Each structure stands twice: as C-alpha cells, then as structure tokens.
Amino acid sequence: IMKYTTNERIAIVRILLEMMNVDGEVALEEILYFGQLKKMMDITKDDFVNGKNINLLVSLLVIKEMPDEKKFSVGLMLHQMLNADGKATVSELKLFNMVCDTTGIGDIISRL
C-alpha cells in the first residue's frame, strides 16, 4: 500500500466522493469500496471532512502534482469506483475522462 500525504488523501477523498455522487445515486457497492479504501489508506475523520469541503479543482491540482506511481494508483481507485456498482454511467465516464486528462493519469495509462 502506498503512503499518501494528508493533502493527497484529502484530494483522493474529494475525487472519489465526486465519482460516487456524479450520477445522482450512491450505490451500496460504492460505499463499501470507499470503506475499504478508507481503511487501506488510513483516511481519518478529518481527511474525510476536509475532502468533502475541498474544491474539486484544488484536488485535481494536488493529484496532478503526485508522482506517476501515485497518479496511476488514483486512476485505479477511480476505475474501481466507476465499476463498483456494475454499471458505468455517462456522467461517471465523463468525470473519469476529465480527471485522467487534467491530472496526467491518462498519459500514464497510455504509456502502459
């Protein structure tokens, strides 16, 4: 498991919450997956509260500044969240593509 700074954890919380909520319905599978990530990444209550309140653009900038291996890991988390409920909606795919394009995650994936 990768170690993330507090600011990175907050940014990841924000982007994952955005993915969970973008289609207007939060599925149980998404909540369960988020719970697993919270445990794995040692996301604190403060991280969660700050993640809910941080501006989405700020979180994207934080992710953009991460080293490639962390960005790739964030991309995997988003992809898992996107598919957690078994259906990827148009709004989820648009958000995923936007995050990949603006943070450099897409460049890393394309190099694989």
C-alpha positions in Angstrom: 0.0 0.0 0.0 1.3 3.4 -1.0 1.7 6.1 1.6 0.0 9.4 0.9 0.4 12.8 2.4 -2.5 14.4 4.2 -3.2 16.7 1.3 -3.1 13.8 -1.1 -5.5 11.8 1.0 -7.9 14.8 1.1 -7.7 15.2 -2.7 -8.3 11.5 -3.2 -11.3 11.6 -0.9 -12.7 14.5 -2.8 -12.4 12.9 -6.2 -13.8 9.6 -5.0 -16.8 11.3 -3.4 -17.3 13.2 -6.7 -17.3 9.9 -8.6 -19.7 8.3 -6.1 -22.2 11.2 -6.4 -21.8 12.3 -10.1 -24.6 10.0 -11.4 -27.1 11.2 -8.7 -27.2 7.9 -6.8 -24.7 6.4 -4.4 -24.8 2.6 -4.6 -24.1 0.3 -1.7 -21.1 -1.2 -3.5 -19.6 2.3 -3.9 -19.9 2.9 -0.2 -18.4 -0.5 0.6 -15.4 0.1 -1.8 -14.9 3.6 -0.3 -14.9 2.0 3.2 -12.2 -0.4 2.1 -10.0 2.4 0.7 -10.5 4.4 3.9 -9.1 1.5 5.9 -6.2 0.8 3.5 -5.1 4.4 3.2 -5.7 5.3 6.9 -8.1 8.1 5.9 -9.1 9.9 9.1 -12.3 11.7 10.0 -10.5 15.0 9.4 -9.3 13.8 6.0 -12.9 12.9 5.1 -14.4 16.2 6.3 -11.7 18.2 4.5 -12.1 16.0 1.4 -15.9 16.8 1.4 -15.1 20.5 1.6 -12.2 21.0 -0.7 -12.7 22.5 -4.1 -12.7 19.9 -6.9 -10.1 21.9 -8.9 -7.8 22.1 -5.9 -8.0 18.3 -5.6 -7.2 17.9 -9.3 -4.1 20.1 -8.9 -2.9 18.1 -5.9 -3.3 14.8 -7.9 -1.6 16.4 -10.9 1.5 17.1 -8.8 1.7 13.5 -7.5 4.5 11.2 -8.7 3.4 8.9 -11.6 3.0 5.8 -9.4 0.6 7.6 -7.1 -1.3 9.0 -10.0 -1.7 5.5 -11.5 -2.9 4.3 -8.2 -5.5 7.1 -8.0 -6.6 6.1 -11.6 -7.1 2.5 -10.5 -9.2 3.6 -7.5 -11.3 5.8 -9.7 -11.8 3.0 -12.2 -12.8 0.6 -9.4 -15.3 3.1 -8.1 -16.6 3.7 -11.6 -17.4 0.0 -11.9 -18.2 -0.8 -8.3 -22.0 -1.0 -8.9 -21.6 -2.9 -12.1 -22.6 -0.1 -14.4 -20.6 2.9 -15.6 -22.9 5.8 -16.4 -22.2 8.5 -19.0 -21.6 11.1 -16.2 -19.2 8.8 -14.4 -17.3 8.1 -17.6 -17.1 11.9 -18.4 -15.8 12.6 -14.9 -13.2 9.7 -15.2 -12.0 11.1 -18.6 -11.8 14.6 -17.3 -9.8 13.6 -14.3 -7.5 11.5 -16.5 -7.0 14.4 -18.9 -6.4 17.1 -16.4 -4.1 15.2 -13.9 -1.9 13.3 -16.4 -3.4 9.9 -15.3 -4.4 9.4 -19.0 -0.8 9.9 -20.2 0.4 7.3 -17.7 -2.2 4.8 -18.8 -1.5 5.4 -22.5 2.2 4.5 -21.9 1.4 1.1 -20.5 
